[in-house]
């Protein structure tokens, strides 16, 4: 599975989110409760202009399974932003800022949500 995960990550890093999504879906079929895979599916759906409702479900599940993973809160916040859910985005970004290093980018995301 790790080789398949790396392939998905390579596609995502290159901006090929539809291809990444196909790989992540294969992984999800084998490990449906893996928070990293759920987060990757959610992020790939967001970036490939896929189903945002499905992305939101996957991101919510990922943060429930791994609430200390800052990256999953970032994904969740970005999905809420894209859906126009400002309050939920702010909540996710505030949680993100409490989970890991406070980068300028993360503070920027919070500011966008507060607008």
mmCIF file of the C-alpha atoms, coordinates in Angstrom:
data_MODEL
# 
_entry.id   MODEL 
# 
loop_
_atom_site.group_PDB 
_atom_site.id 
_atom_site.type_symbol 
_atom_site.label_atom_id 
_atom_site.label_alt_id 
_atom_site.label_comp_id 
_atom_site.label_asym_id 
_atom_site.label_entity_id 
_atom_site.label_seq_id 
_atom_site.pdbx_PDB_ins_code 
_atom_site.Cartn_x 
_atom_site.Cartn_y 
_atom_site.Cartn_z 
_atom_site.occupancy 
_atom_site.B_iso_or_equiv 
_atom_site.pdbx_formal_charge 
_atom_site.auth_seq_id 
_atom_site.auth_comp_id 
_atom_site.auth_asym_id 
_atom_site.auth_atom_id 
_atom_site.pdbx_PDB_model_num 
ATOM 1   C CA . UNK A 1 1   ? 0.000   0.000  0.000   1.00 0.00 ? 1   UNK A CA 1 
ATOM 2   C CA . UNK A 1 2   ? 2.855   2.391  0.649   1.00 0.00 ? 2   UNK A CA 1 
ATOM 3   C CA . UNK A 1 3   ? 3.919   2.353  -3.008  1.00 0.00 ? 3   UNK A CA 1 
ATOM 4   C CA . UNK A 1 4   ? 0.357   3.137  -4.047  1.00 0.00 ? 4   UNK A CA 1 
ATOM 5   C CA . UNK A 1 5   ? 0.179   5.944  -1.462  1.00 0.00 ? 5   UNK A CA 1 
ATOM 6   C CA . UNK A 1 6   ? 3.412   7.405  -2.801  1.00 0.00 ? 6   UNK A CA 1 
ATOM 7   C CA . UNK A 1 7   ? 2.025   7.285  -6.340  1.00 0.00 ? 7   UNK A CA 1 
ATOM 8   C CA . UNK A 1 8   ? -1.054  9.218  -5.218  1.00 0.00 ? 8   UNK A CA 1 
ATOM 9   C CA . UNK A 1 9   ? 1.125   11.745 -3.419  1.00 0.00 ? 9   UNK A CA 1 
ATOM 10  C CA . UNK A 1 10  ? 3.299   12.226 -6.512  1.00 0.00 ? 10  UNK A CA 1 
ATOM 11  C CA . UNK A 1 11  ? 0.208   12.886 -8.628  1.00 0.00 ? 11  UNK A CA 1 
ATOM 12  C CA . UNK A 1 12  ? -1.029  15.397 -6.034  1.00 0.00 ? 12  UNK A CA 1 
ATOM 13  C CA . UNK A 1 13  ? 2.342   17.160 -5.787  1.00 0.00 ? 13  UNK A CA 1 
ATOM 14  C CA . UNK A 1 14  ? 2.321   17.551 -9.565  1.00 0.00 ? 14  UNK A CA 1 
ATOM 15  C CA . UNK A 1 15  ? -1.175  19.032 -9.467  1.00 0.00 ? 15  UNK A CA 1 
ATOM 16  C CA . UNK A 1 16  ? -2.782  15.981 -11.074 1.00 0.00 ? 16  UNK A CA 1 
ATOM 17  C CA . UNK A 1 17  ? -5.574  15.719 -8.523  1.00 0.00 ? 17  UNK A CA 1 
ATOM 18  C CA . UNK A 1 18  ? -7.930  13.609 -10.624 1.00 0.00 ? 18  UNK A CA 1 
ATOM 19  C CA . UNK A 1 19  ? -5.232  10.966 -11.026 1.00 0.00 ? 19  UNK A CA 1 
ATOM 20  C CA . UNK A 1 20  ? -4.366  11.273 -7.327  1.00 0.00 ? 20  UNK A CA 1 
ATOM 21  C CA . UNK A 1 21  ? -8.032  10.806 -6.462  1.00 0.00 ? 21  UNK A CA 1 
ATOM 22  C CA . UNK A 1 22  ? -8.195  7.568  -8.459  1.00 0.00 ? 22  UNK A CA 1 
ATOM 23  C CA . UNK A 1 23  ? -5.208  6.198  -6.539  1.00 0.00 ? 23  UNK A CA 1 
ATOM 24  C CA . UNK A 1 24  ? -6.517  7.390  -3.171  1.00 0.00 ? 24  UNK A CA 1 
ATOM 25  C CA . UNK A 1 25  ? -9.865  5.728  -3.880  1.00 0.00 ? 25  UNK A CA 1 
ATOM 26  C CA . UNK A 1 26  ? -8.077  2.419  -4.425  1.00 0.00 ? 26  UNK A CA 1 
ATOM 27  C CA . UNK A 1 27  ? -6.376  2.888  -1.074  1.00 0.00 ? 27  UNK A CA 1 
ATOM 28  C CA . UNK A 1 28  ? -9.643  3.859  0.592   1.00 0.00 ? 28  UNK A CA 1 
ATOM 29  C CA . UNK A 1 29  ? -11.250 0.632  -0.623  1.00 0.00 ? 29  UNK A CA 1 
ATOM 30  C CA . UNK A 1 30  ? -8.532  -1.303 1.220   1.00 0.00 ? 30  UNK A CA 1 
ATOM 31  C CA . UNK A 1 31  ? -8.422  0.929  4.317   1.00 0.00 ? 31  UNK A CA 1 
ATOM 32  C CA . UNK A 1 32  ? -11.751 2.752  4.650   1.00 0.00 ? 32  UNK A CA 1 
ATOM 33  C CA . UNK A 1 33  ? -11.011 4.088  8.155   1.00 0.00 ? 33  UNK A CA 1 
ATOM 34  C CA . UNK A 1 34  ? -7.466  5.336  7.574   1.00 0.00 ? 34  UNK A CA 1 
ATOM 35  C CA . UNK A 1 35  ? -7.547  9.068  8.401   1.00 0.00 ? 35  UNK A CA 1 
ATOM 36  C CA . UNK A 1 36  ? -4.597  9.909  6.124   1.00 0.00 ? 36  UNK A CA 1 
ATOM 37  C CA . UNK A 1 37  ? -6.326  8.289  3.158   1.00 0.00 ? 37  UNK A CA 1 
ATOM 38  C CA . UNK A 1 38  ? -9.647  9.958  4.001   1.00 0.00 ? 38  UNK A CA 1 
ATOM 39  C CA . UNK A 1 39  ? -7.920  13.330 4.210   1.00 0.00 ? 39  UNK A CA 1 
ATOM 40  C CA . UNK A 1 40  ? -6.146  12.742 0.900   1.00 0.00 ? 40  UNK A CA 1 
ATOM 41  C CA . UNK A 1 41  ? -9.435  11.809 -0.793  1.00 0.00 ? 41  UNK A CA 1 
ATOM 42  C CA . UNK A 1 42  ? -11.041 14.953 0.640   1.00 0.00 ? 42  UNK A CA 1 
ATOM 43  C CA . UNK A 1 43  ? -8.175  17.169 -0.492  1.00 0.00 ? 43  UNK A CA 1 
ATOM 44  C CA . UNK A 1 44  ? -8.088  15.626 -3.972  1.00 0.00 ? 44  UNK A CA 1 
ATOM 45  C CA . UNK A 1 45  ? -11.853 16.147 -4.298  1.00 0.00 ? 45  UNK A CA 1 
ATOM 46  C CA . UNK A 1 46  ? -11.425 19.787 -3.268  1.00 0.00 ? 46  UNK A CA 1 
ATOM 47  C CA . UNK A 1 47  ? -8.581  20.457 -5.679  1.00 0.00 ? 47  UNK A CA 1 
ATOM 48  C CA . UNK A 1 48  ? -10.108 18.558 -8.612  1.00 0.00 ? 48  UNK A CA 1 
ATOM 49  C CA . UNK A 1 49  ? -13.406 20.433 -8.253  1.00 0.00 ? 49  UNK A CA 1 
ATOM 50  C CA . UNK A 1 50  ? -15.094 17.205 -7.235  1.00 0.00 ? 50  UNK A CA 1 
ATOM 51  C CA . UNK A 1 51  ? -18.058 16.657 -4.934  1.00 0.00 ? 51  UNK A CA 1 
ATOM 52  C CA . UNK A 1 52  ? -17.544 19.069 -2.028  1.00 0.00 ? 52  UNK A CA 1 
ATOM 53  C CA . UNK A 1 53  ? -20.202 17.345 0.070   1.00 0.00 ? 53  UNK A CA 1 
ATOM 54  C CA . UNK A 1 54  ? -18.288 14.083 -0.181  1.00 0.00 ? 54  UNK A CA 1 
ATOM 55  C CA . UNK A 1 55  ? -15.036 15.945 0.507   1.00 0.00 ? 55  UNK A CA 1 
ATOM 56  C CA . UNK A 1 56  ? -16.587 17.437 3.641   1.00 0.00 ? 56  UNK A CA 1 
ATOM 57  C CA . UNK A 1 57  ? -17.747 14.012 4.875   1.00 0.00 ? 57  UNK A CA 1 
ATOM 58  C CA . UNK A 1 58  ? -14.289 12.521 4.336   1.00 0.00 ? 58  UNK A CA 1 
ATOM 59  C CA . UNK A 1 59  ? -12.526 15.466 6.002   1.00 0.00 ? 59  UNK A CA 1 
ATOM 60  C CA . UNK A 1 60  ? -14.875 15.343 8.999   1.00 0.00 ? 60  UNK A CA 1 
ATOM 61  C CA . UNK A 1 61  ? -14.231 11.637 9.388   1.00 0.00 ? 61  UNK A CA 1 
ATOM 62  C CA . UNK A 1 62  ? -10.471 12.179 9.160   1.00 0.00 ? 62  UNK A CA 1 
ATOM 63  C CA . UNK A 1 63  ? -10.474 14.789 11.967  1.00 0.00 ? 63  UNK A CA 1 
ATOM 64  C CA . UNK A 1 64  ? -12.700 12.576 14.103  1.00 0.00 ? 64  UNK A CA 1 
ATOM 65  C CA . UNK A 1 65  ? -10.297 9.660  13.702  1.00 0.00 ? 65  UNK A CA 1 
ATOM 66  C CA . UNK A 1 66  ? -7.138  11.753 14.168  1.00 0.00 ? 66  UNK A CA 1 
ATOM 67  C CA . UNK A 1 67  ? -8.068  15.020 15.926  1.00 0.00 ? 67  UNK A CA 1 
ATOM 68  C CA . UNK A 1 68  ? -4.442  15.993 16.581  1.00 0.00 ? 68  UNK A CA 1 
ATOM 69  C CA . UNK A 1 69  ? -3.445  15.960 12.892  1.00 0.00 ? 69  UNK A CA 1 
ATOM 70  C CA . UNK A 1 70  ? -3.167  19.634 11.964  1.00 0.00 ? 70  UNK A CA 1 
ATOM 71  C CA . UNK A 1 71  ? -3.138  18.957 8.214   1.00 0.00 ? 71  UNK A CA 1 
ATOM 72  C CA . UNK A 1 72  ? -6.576  17.354 8.408   1.00 0.00 ? 72  UNK A CA 1 
ATOM 73  C CA . UNK A 1 73  ? -8.008  20.488 10.045  1.00 0.00 ? 73  UNK A CA 1 
ATOM 74  C CA . UNK A 1 74  ? -6.479  22.548 7.246   1.00 0.00 ? 74  UNK A CA 1 
ATOM 75  C CA . UNK A 1 75  ? -8.233  20.394 4.654   1.00 0.00 ? 75  UNK A CA 1 
ATOM 76  C CA . UNK A 1 76  ? -11.517 20.659 6.547   1.00 0.00 ? 76  UNK A CA 1 
ATOM 77  C CA . UNK A 1 77  ? -11.217 24.446 6.799   1.00 0.00 ? 77  UNK A CA 1 
ATOM 78  C CA . UNK A 1 78  ? -10.421 24.827 3.119   1.00 0.00 ? 78  UNK A CA 1 
ATOM 79  C CA . UNK A 1 79  ? -13.443 22.737 2.157   1.00 0.00 ? 79  UNK A CA 1 
ATOM 80  C CA . UNK A 1 80  ? -15.662 24.891 4.370   1.00 0.00 ? 80  UNK A CA 1 
ATOM 81  C CA . UNK A 1 81  ? -14.201 28.018 2.738   1.00 0.00 ? 81  UNK A CA 1 
ATOM 82  C CA . UNK A 1 82  ? -14.923 26.648 -0.736  1.00 0.00 ? 82  UNK A CA 1 
ATOM 83  C CA . UNK A 1 83  ? -18.493 25.834 0.296   1.00 0.00 ? 83  UNK A CA 1 
ATOM 84  C CA . UNK A 1 84  ? -18.972 29.329 1.734   1.00 0.00 ? 84  UNK A CA 1 
ATOM 85  C CA . UNK A 1 85  ? -19.227 28.111 5.341   1.00 0.00 ? 85  UNK A CA 1 
ATOM 86  C CA . UNK A 1 86  ? -17.210 30.910 6.932   1.00 0.00 ? 86  UNK A CA 1 
ATOM 87  C CA . UNK A 1 87  ? -17.997 30.117 10.577  1.00 0.00 ? 87  UNK A CA 1 
ATOM 88  C CA . UNK A 1 88  ? -17.086 26.442 10.202  1.00 0.00 ? 88  UNK A CA 1 
ATOM 89  C CA . UNK A 1 89  ? -13.917 27.382 8.326   1.00 0.00 ? 89  UNK A CA 1 
ATOM 90  C CA . UNK A 1 90  ? -12.886 29.707 11.162  1.00 0.00 ? 90  UNK A CA 1 
ATOM 91  C CA . UNK A 1 91  ? -13.517 26.951 13.715  1.00 0.00 ? 91  UNK A CA 1 
ATOM 92  C CA . UNK A 1 92  ? -11.381 24.513 11.732  1.00 0.00 ? 92  UNK A CA 1 
ATOM 93  C CA . UNK A 1 93  ? -8.558  27.040 11.239  1.00 0.00 ? 93  UNK A CA 1 
ATOM 94  C CA . UNK A 1 94  ? -8.582  27.993 14.933  1.00 0.00 ? 94  UNK A CA 1 
ATOM 95  C CA . UNK A 1 95  ? -8.286  24.314 15.783  1.00 0.00 ? 95  UNK A CA 1 
ATOM 96  C CA . UNK A 1 96  ? -5.485  24.011 13.223  1.00 0.00 ? 96  UNK A CA 1 
ATOM 97  C CA . UNK A 1 97  ? -3.573  26.867 14.856  1.00 0.00 ? 97  UNK A CA 1 
ATOM 98  C CA . UNK A 1 98  ? -3.851  25.095 18.203  1.00 0.00 ? 98  UNK A CA 1 
ATOM 99  C CA . UNK A 1 99  ? -2.530  21.784 16.837  1.00 0.00 ? 99  UNK A CA 1 
ATOM 100 C CA . UNK A 1 100 ? 0.764   22.660 15.259  1.00 0.00 ? 100 UNK A CA 1 
ATOM 101 C CA . UNK A 1 101 ? 3.191   25.384 14.391  1.00 0.00 ? 101 UNK A CA 1 
ATOM 102 C CA . UNK A 1 102 ? 1.472   28.661 13.642  1.00 0.00 ? 102 UNK A CA 1 
ATOM 103 C CA . UNK A 1 103 ? 2.649   29.541 10.172  1.00 0.00 ? 103 UNK A CA 1 
ATOM 104 C CA . UNK A 1 104 ? 1.884   32.759 8.358   1.00 0.00 ? 104 UNK A CA 1 
ATOM 105 C CA . UNK A 1 105 ? -0.100  30.729 5.844   1.00 0.00 ? 105 UNK A CA 1 
ATOM 106 C CA . UNK A 1 106 ? -2.299  29.233 8.565   1.00 0.00 ? 106 UNK A CA 1 
ATOM 107 C CA . UNK A 1 107 ? -2.967  32.690 10.045  1.00 0.00 ? 107 UNK A CA 1 
ATOM 108 C CA . UNK A 1 108 ? -3.793  33.869 6.510   1.00 0.00 ? 108 UNK A CA 1 
ATOM 109 C CA . UNK A 1 109 ? -6.356  31.078 6.158   1.00 0.00 ? 109 UNK A CA 1 
ATOM 110 C CA . UNK A 1 110 ? -7.965  32.136 9.424   1.00 0.00 ? 110 UNK A CA 1 
ATOM 111 C CA . UNK A 1 111 ? -8.087  35.752 8.222   1.00 0.00 ? 111 UNK A CA 1 
ATOM 112 C CA . UNK A 1 112 ? -9.813  34.686 5.000   1.00 0.00 ? 112 UNK A CA 1 
ATOM 113 C CA . UNK A 1 113 ? -12.402 32.794 7.021   1.00 0.00 ? 113 UNK A CA 1 
ATOM 114 C CA . UNK A 1 114 ? -13.022 35.840 9.209   1.00 0.00 ? 114 UNK A CA 1 
ATOM 115 C CA . UNK A 1 115 ? -13.773 38.106 6.217   1.00 0.00 ? 115 UNK A CA 1 
# 
